[in-house]
Amino acid sequence: MLTEIPQIGFGTWTQTGGEGEKLVTAALEAGYRHIDTADAYDNETEVGNAVAASGIPRERLWITTKIPASKYGEVRKAAEQSLGRLKVDQVDLLYLHWPSNDMAMEDYLKPLAQAQVEGLARHIGVSNFNKALVDEAAQILGGPERIFMNQIELSPYLANTPIVQHCRSLGIGLTAYSPLARGKIKGDPILKGLGDELGATEGQVALAYLMYKGYVVIPTSSKPERIAENLAAKDLELSDANIDQIDRLDRKERIVDPDFAPEWDAY
Ligand SMILES: NC(=O)c1ccc[n+]([C@@H]2O[C@H](COP(=O)([O-])OP(=O)(O)OC[C@H]3O[C@@H](n4cnc5c(N)ncnc54)[C@H](OP(=O)(O)O)[C@@H]3O)[C@@H](O)[C@H]2O)c1
């Protein structure tokens, strides 16, 4: 099994059906070894098909999925169903996709921890948890150590400083979702200017920036050439001066903010 999570993974939200399966295949062919899916993305079957057809040994791939809040009353069953669709015995990382607004956290976090003990997941994590929710989760689990990761929105336009600092202080990893601000970084004059200097695209500059910060990034694209382009961001080196410039792009712009979201930590 991979000892570390690959710092760049292929995100799969909105990539469904046969087309979605082809894109996961394109990502694996391009060299991605980390796929981020979720029960709610309605594509675990297609991800599983692409993974099985790739012939890549299971131990060389990192597979992440997420349990939806609607299934928190039956976490174990939901996890088993995800494994079935993905056609694997275990996922590398299993998240709670969103905090619940209806159930006490203990009642869905403890079953998640139990699923890990029973081997359904190598690691467990939370997604879209604010500072108070992270603290509550750590308290339920007897410490923050078992929370491998908090997957949250992070992009050059959203630094999300309070939750980042809080997770860092507790030793909890951070995965940046919507790292390209869902495509909005395209044409950004600063990112494009830096890219022109460095022989890279604005998407690559954005991803390299987030990786420099130590985040795992999971961009998606519906275009095979961009899927490959995004992976190549791992070879792009940015200087401290470049980083300072991109730091200034933070405009606290949150894109994923459904009505069931928790109260985000203001900054
Ligand atoms: N935990 C959560 O609640 C949560 C929430 C949101 C997302 N996620 C995860 O994070 C992944 C990524 O986030 P996301 O899908 O919201 O958005 P994203 O990866 O930030 O952006 C994807 C968009 O950017 C465009 N794009 C891709 N590569 C590009 C490039 N190099 N240059 C310019 N534009 C580019 C794509 O267009 P084309 O298709 O035309 O290339 C697409 O419209 C998701 O797929 C999912 O796995 C998790």
The ligand as a MOL file (V3000), in Angstrom:
LIG
                    3D

  0  0  0     0  0            999 V3000
M  V30 BEGIN CTAB
M  V30 COUNTS 48 52 0 0 0
M  V30 BEGIN ATOM
M  V30 1 N -15.4860 17.6000 -0.1900 0
M  V30 2 C -16.2770 18.4000 -0.8620 0
M  V30 3 O -17.3390 18.8340 -0.3880 0
M  V30 4 C -15.8910 18.7990 -2.2610 0
M  V30 5 C -16.4890 19.9230 -2.8620 0
M  V30 6 C -16.0590 20.2940 -4.1480 0
M  V30 7 C -15.1100 19.5480 -4.8030 0
M  V30 8 N -14.5600 18.4310 -4.2070 0 CHG=1
M  V30 9 C -13.5360 17.6130 -4.9000 0
M  V30 10 O -12.5700 18.4850 -5.4650 0
M  V30 11 C -12.4660 18.2160 -6.8530 0
M  V30 12 C -12.0660 19.4600 -7.6210 0
M  V30 13 O -12.9240 20.5320 -7.3720 0
M  V30 14 P -13.9810 21.0700 -8.4490 0
M  V30 15 O -14.3950 19.9650 -9.3240 0
M  V30 16 O -15.0320 21.7820 -7.6710 0 CHG=-1
M  V30 17 O -13.2220 22.2070 -9.2450 0
M  V30 18 P -11.7370 22.5480 -9.7790 0
M  V30 19 O -10.9220 21.3200 -9.9010 0
M  V30 20 O -11.2430 23.7130 -8.9830 0
M  V30 21 O -12.0800 23.1350 -11.2080 0
M  V30 22 C -12.5850 22.3560 -12.2440 0
M  V30 23 C -12.9490 23.3070 -13.3670 0
M  V30 24 O -11.7570 23.9740 -13.8090 0
M  V30 25 C -11.5490 23.7510 -15.1880 0
M  V30 26 N -10.1130 23.4220 -15.3480 0
M  V30 27 C -9.4970 22.2550 -15.0740 0
M  V30 28 N -8.1870 22.3410 -15.3190 0
M  V30 29 C -7.9560 23.5950 -15.7440 0
M  V30 30 C -6.8010 24.2820 -16.1350 0
M  V30 31 N -5.6030 23.6980 -16.1290 0
M  V30 32 N -6.9220 25.5600 -16.5160 0
M  V30 33 C -8.1160 26.1820 -16.5230 0
M  V30 34 N -9.2670 25.5750 -16.1610 0
M  V30 35 C -9.1810 24.2830 -15.7740 0
M  V30 36 C -12.4420 22.6190 -15.5830 0
M  V30 37 O -12.9640 22.8520 -16.8710 0
M  V30 38 P -12.8010 21.7340 -18.0340 0
M  V30 39 O -13.5950 20.5510 -17.5820 0
M  V30 40 O -13.3700 22.4500 -19.2110 0
M  V30 41 O -11.3340 21.4620 -18.1390 0
M  V30 42 C -13.5510 22.6600 -14.5540 0
M  V30 43 O -14.5840 23.5160 -14.9780 0
M  V30 44 C -13.8460 17.6810 -7.2030 0
M  V30 45 O -13.8560 17.0390 -8.4610 0
M  V30 46 C -14.1000 16.7770 -6.0400 0
M  V30 47 O -13.3810 15.5670 -6.1790 0
M  V30 48 C -14.9360 18.0710 -2.9280 0
M  V30 END ATOM
M  V30 BEGIN BOND
M  V30 1 1 1 2
M  V30 2 2 2 3
M  V30 3 1 2 4
M  V30 4 1 4 5
M  V30 5 2 4 48
M  V30 6 2 5 6
M  V30 7 1 6 7
M  V30 8 2 7 8
M  V30 9 1 8 9
M  V30 10 1 8 48
M  V30 11 1 9 10
M  V30 12 1 9 46
M  V30 13 1 10 11
M  V30 14 1 11 12
M  V30 15 1 11 44
M  V30 16 1 12 13
M  V30 17 1 13 14
M  V30 18 2 14 15
M  V30 19 1 14 16
M  V30 20 1 14 17
M  V30 21 1 17 18
M  V30 22 2 18 19
M  V30 23 1 18 20
M  V30 24 1 18 21
M  V30 25 1 21 22
M  V30 26 1 22 23
M  V30 27 1 23 24
M  V30 28 1 23 42
M  V30 29 1 24 25
M  V30 30 1 25 26
M  V30 31 1 25 36
M  V30 32 1 26 27
M  V30 33 1 26 35
M  V30 34 2 27 28
M  V30 35 1 28 29
M  V30 36 1 29 30
M  V30 37 2 29 35
M  V30 38 1 30 31
M  V30 39 2 30 32
M  V30 40 1 32 33
M  V30 41 2 33 34
M  V30 42 1 34 35
M  V30 43 1 36 37
M  V30 44 1 36 42
M  V30 45 1 37 38
M  V30 46 2 38 39
M  V30 47 1 38 40
M  V30 48 1 38 41
M  V30 49 1 42 43
M  V30 50 1 44 45
M  V30 51 1 44 46
M  V30 52 1 46 47
M  V30 END BOND
M  V30 END CTAB
M  END
